[in-house]
């Protein structure tokens, strides 16, 4: 039985494929959401100068 080394776990392959499809769909939804509601990056607050006395 030299062909035993070439066996493929179809369940694992299917799970990997389903995971890839879900990841692709998630990325598409994430991109659509970012286009619809872009995240506003917080502006850096300038350092306050010390008051002169």
C-alpha positions in Angstrom: 0.0 0.0 0.0 2.4 2.7 -1.2 -0.6 5.0 -1.9 -1.3 5.5 1.8 1.1 8.5 1.9 -1.0 10.3 -0.8 -4.3 10.2 1.2 -6.0 13.6 1.7 -8.2 14.4 4.6 -11.2 15.7 2.7 -12.8 17.0 5.9 -9.8 19.2 6.7 -9.5 20.4 3.1 -13.2 21.4 3.1 -12.9 23.2 6.5 -9.9 25.1 5.1 -11.8 26.1 1.9 -14.9 27.2 3.9 -12.6 29.2 6.2 -11.0 30.9 3.2 -14.5 31.7 1.7 -15.6 33.2 5.1 -12.4 35.2 5.4 -12.9 36.6 1.9 -16.5 37.5 2.6 -15.5 39.2 5.9 -12.8 41.2 4.1 -15.4 42.4 1.5 -17.8 43.5 4.3 -15.0 45.2 6.2 -14.0 47.2 3.0 -17.6 48.1 2.3 -18.0 49.3 5.9 -14.8 51.4 5.8 -16.0 53.0 2.6 -19.4 53.8 4.0 -18.2 54.9 7.4 -14.5 55.8 7.3 -12.7 55.7 10.6 -11.6 59.2 11.6 -8.0 59.1 12.8 -7.5 61.1 15.9 -5.3 64.1 15.3 -2.3 64.4 17.5 -2.7 67.0 20.2 -0.1 69.7 20.1 2.1 70.0 23.1 1.0 73.0 25.2 3.6 75.6 25.8 4.2 76.6 29.4 2.6 79.8 30.4 4.9 82.8 31.0 4.7 84.3 34.4 
